[in-house]
Amino acid sequence: MISTNHQLFSADPPVSFLKNLKVRALEPEQYQRAGELLDREHYLGDMPQGRGT
């Protein structure tokens, strides 16, 4: 599931937003999409050298 909630917080988000958060490693077939999202959304962009590819 991809979140569509793009609300920005001036401080840390409320715990209620994070209690169901799940973190896992990407599957190799997800690398391209993750790179696209990182380039678009993250100030550092995509840094694929940490993926072992």
N, C-alpha and C positions, 0 to 999 in steps of 0.2 A: 504494500500500500504506500502510495506517495502522498505526503501531506500537501494540502493546498492552503494551509494556514500560514500566511507570510507576515503575520503580525510581528513588528519589531519591538523590542524591549529596551528601555534605557538602562536596565539592570538585569540581573539573572531572571529567567522566566520563573513563574510560580512552580513549586514542586508538583502540583497537580498536572502540569503539562508534561512533566518528565517521568511520572511514575510508571507509565506503560512503555517507555522507550526501550527498545531492544537494539543492541549493537552487535554486529557480526562482521566477519571478514567477507569481502566480495568474492563471488564466484568468477572465474576467468571470463565467462561470457558477459559479465556485467561491467568490465573495465571500461569499455568504450563509452557507454552511457554515463558512467560515473565521471569520466574525464570531461565529457561535454557539460555536465552539470557543474563540476568544479570550475571549469573555465568561465561559465556564465555567472555563477553565484558566489564564488569564493575569491577574496582579494588576492590570494596567492596563485590562483588558477590551478591547472592540472600539473602535478609533479609525478609522472609515471615511473621514475627511476626506483621508487620504493616497492614496486609491484613484483619484482623478480622476473620481468619479461625481457 
